[in-house]
Amino acid sequence: MSKEYVQTYICPTCNKRASGRGHMCHPFEGATPFECEFCEKTVDNPRHVCSSMLDKIEYICKNCGRLAVYDSNLCQPQPIDTD
């Protein structure tokens, strides 16, 4: 069983620890390019959203209004109501 280390840093917007590409409001500049896990394309935009990702978006940031699949991509994530 191998463990992969994910680099972390402090988000300048919320002062919380962020990992990987960071929070959508202030993405980590050194995290691009990367391969999107949804469309499998190599992209240079840390705020990349593809059509494959749209149906999986579950969170909205109470701070900036950005949408994300994972709560860890947002400073103040809140689940999107599906009712």
Secondary structure, DSSP 8 states (H G I E B T S, - for coil): -------EEE-TTT--EEETT--TTS--GGG-SEE-TTT--EES-TT---HHHHTT--EEETTT--EESSGGGSSSEEE----
